[in-house]
Amino acid sequence: MNHTLVPDELDVLVELLPTPGTRVIELGCGGARMARQMLQRWPDMRCLGLEVDLRQHAINLQDTPPRMRFAVGGAQAIACDDAQFDLALMLKSLHHVPLDAMDQALTEVARVLRAGGHLYVSEPVYEGALNEIVRLYNDEGIVRAAAQAALDRALAVRGTWEQVAQRRFDMPVHFEDFAQFERRMMNPTFADHRIDASLRKRVAAAFAPHCTMQGAHFVRPMHVRLLRRAG
């Protein structure tokens, strides 16, 4: 199914939530690219980025923008007081929470959001040419489905959440060559995919047909769900 091509996901967030508030927390922030954009766009905003990957956290500490703070921690155990934030971001991170901790993670997010605050969850959809390559060494079919199921369960708890919007769209993904794909996708700081020479050869063979003189172009289908904290 074809969806709108969105080069910058911040456009989706702004469409769904034009006034996101001033106190933001991102769970599984990675390099916090969107949070950094948001701080530039909204001068009164402050953001806390939580990350479990110690290597990425160390990188973040070396490049911390004004009004941003980084800390080590997972969504299932947020070391913050109740009702501290207007907005929580989970950008391609909910499916990385351990399966048996997803429900607790969403409970924790509800706890630290003020009444009327929002949770913006962006998850990659398990389909497309890029997914077919990645699943050769990192099949996320189960965890991505589990993330959506966890959101459904959270919404079923009366008095906690309501879903106010959702969007499906495609994001362009470009790699200059297989070497760049390997660095970004096969050897991330947060995971060891245990790729031996034989598996690497299979992945390279699957990637090769997508290569052109301008590199390899893909689209990643995305599903955003915006929830509001009830109360």
C-alpha positions in Angstrom: 0.0 0.0 0.0 1.3 3.4 -0.9 1.4 6.2 1.7 2.5 9.8 1.7 6.3 10.1 1.6 7.5 12.1 4.6 11.2 13.1 4.6 11.1 14.6 8.1 8.9 13.0 10.8 8.8 16.2 12.8 6.3 17.4 10.2 4.0 14.6 11.3 4.3 15.4 15.0 3.6 19.1 14.3 0.5 18.2 12.3 -0.8 16.0 15.1 0.3 18.1 18.0 1.0 21.8 17.1 1.6 22.8 20.7 3.5 19.8 22.3 4.2 21.6 25.6 7.5 22.6 27.2 8.5 19.4 29.2 9.4 16.5 27.0 10.8 13.0 27.7 12.1 10.7 25.0 12.4 7.0 25.8 15.1 5.2 23.9 16.4 8.4 22.5 19.3 7.1 20.5 21.0 10.2 19.1 17.9 12.3 19.9 17.7 13.8 16.4 14.1 14.8 16.6 14.4 16.1 20.2 17.2 18.4 19.0 15.0 19.7 16.2 12.2 20.3 18.6 14.4 22.3 21.0 15.4 24.6 18.1 11.8 25.0 17.1 10.4 25.7 20.5 12.7 27.9 22.6 10.8 27.3 25.9 11.0 23.5 25.6 13.2 21.3 27.8 13.9 17.6 27.1 15.1 14.6 28.9 16.5 11.8 26.8 16.7 8.3 28.3 18.8 5.6 26.7 19.9 2.1 27.8 22.8 1.9 25.3 25.8 3.1 27.2 27.9 3.7 24.1 25.2 5.9 22.6 24.7 7.7 26.0 28.5 8.5 26.1 28.2 10.0 22.6 25.2 12.1 23.7 27.0 13.5 26.7 29.8 14.8 24.4 27.2 16.8 22.3 24.4 17.9 24.6 22.4 20.9 23.3 21.1 23.6 25.6 17.9 22.6 27.5 18.6 18.9 26.9 19.6 16.4 29.5 20.6 12.8 28.9 20.4 9.9 31.4 20.7 6.2 31.4 17.4 4.3 31.9 14.7 2.2 30.3 11.0 3.0 29.7 10.0 0.3 32.2 11.6 2.1 35.1 11.6 5.9 34.7 13.5 7.6 37.5 11.2 10.7 37.5 8.4 11.9 39.7 4.8 11.6 38.7 3.2 14.1 36.2 6.5 15.7 35.2 6.1 15.9 31.4 3.7 17.2 28.8 4.9 14.9 26.0 6.6 11.5 25.8 8.3 10.3 22.6 8.9 6.7 21.7 10.5 6.8 18.2 11.1 3.3 16.9 11.9 2.3 20.5 8.8 0.6 22.0 9.6 -2.7 20.1 13.1 -2.6 21.7 11.6 -2.8 25.2 11.7 -6.4 26.5 8.5 -8.2 25.7 7.7 -8.9 29.3 8.2 -5.2 30.2 6.2 -3.4 27.5 3.0 -3.1 29.6 5.1 -1.8 32.5 6.8 0.7 30.2 3.5 2.2 29.1 2.3 2.3 32.7 5.5 4.2 33.6 5.0 6.6 30.8 1.4 7.2 32.0 2.7 7.9 35.5 5.2 10.6 34.5 2.9 12.4 32.1 0.5 15.0 33.4 -3.2 14.6 32.9 -3.8 15.7 29.3 -0.2 15.0 28.3 0.6 13.0 25.1 2.5 10.0 24.1 3.7 10.0 20.5 4.7 6.4 19.4 6.3 5.9 16.1 6.9 2.3 15.0 8.2 0.8 11.7 5.8 -1.4 9.9 6.9 -5.0 9.2 6.9 -4.8 5.4 8.8 -3.5 2.5 12.0 -4.2 0.6 14.3 -2.8 3.3 12.5 -5.0 5.9 13.0 -8.1 3.7 16.8 -7.4 3.8 17.0 -6.6 7.5 15.0 -9.6 8.7 17.7 -11.9 7.2 19.7 -11.1 10.3 17.3 -9.3 12.6 13.7 -10.4 12.3 11.6 -8.0 14.3 8.2 -9.4 13.3 7.3 -10.6 16.8 8.5 -7.6 18.7 6.9 -5.1 16.4 3.5 -6.9 16.6 4.0 -7.0 20.4 4.5 -3.3 20.5 1.2 -2.6 18.8 -0.6 -5.2 21.1 0.9 -3.5 24.1 -0.6 -0.2 23.0 -4.0 -1.8 22.4 -3.9 -3.3 26.0 -3.0 0.1 27.4 -5.9 1.7 25.7 -8.2 -0.9 27.0 -7.5 0.1 30.6 -10.3 2.6 31.5 -9.2 6.0 32.7 -5.6 5.8 31.6 -5.2 6.5 27.9 -7.2 7.6 24.8 -6.0 7.5 21.3 -6.5 10.8 19.6 -4.9 10.3 16.2 -2.8 7.9 14.1 -1.0 8.2 10.8 0.6 5.9 8.3 3.3 7.2 6.0 6.5 6.3 4.3 10.0 7.6 5.1 12.8 7.6 2.6 16.0 5.7 3.6 19.1 6.1 1.5 22.5 4.3 1.7 25.5 5.3 -0.4 26.6 1.7 -0.7 26.5 -1.6 1.1 29.4 -0.5 3.4 27.2 2.3 4.8 24.2 -0.1 5.2 26.5 -2.5 7.1 27.7 0.3 9.5 24.3 1.7 10.2 22.0 -1.3 10.1 24.1 -4.4 10.8 26.5 -3.0 13.4 24.5 -0.7 15.7 25.9 0.3 19.1 22.9 -1.2 20.9 22.9 -4.8 19.5 25.1 -7.6 18.5 23.5 -9.4 15.6 26.2 -12.1 15.4 26.6 -11.9 11.7 29.1 -14.4 10.3 30.7 -14.3 6.9 28.0 -16.6 5.3 25.1 -14.4 6.6 26.9 -11.2 5.6 27.2 -12.6 2.1 23.4 -13.4 2.0 22.6 -9.9 3.2 24.9 -8.3 0.6 23.3 -10.4 -2.2 19.9 -9.2 -1.1 21.0 -5.6 -1.0 22.8 -5.6 -4.4 19.7 -5.4 -6.7 18.8 -2.1 -5.0 22.1 -0.4 -5.8 22.3 2.3 -8.5 24.9 4.9 -9.4 23.2 7.1 -6.8 23.2 4.5 -4.1 20.3 2.4 -2.7 17.0 4.0 -2.1 14.2 2.5 0.1 11.1 3.6 1.8 10.3 2.6 5.4 6.5 2.3 6.1 5.7 3.9 9.5 2.8 3.9 11.9 2.3 6.7 14.4 -0.2 6.6 17.2 -0.8 9.6 19.4 -2.3 8.9 22.9 -3.5 11.3 25.5 -3.2 10.7 29.2 -6.6 10.7 30.7 -7.5 12.3 34.0 
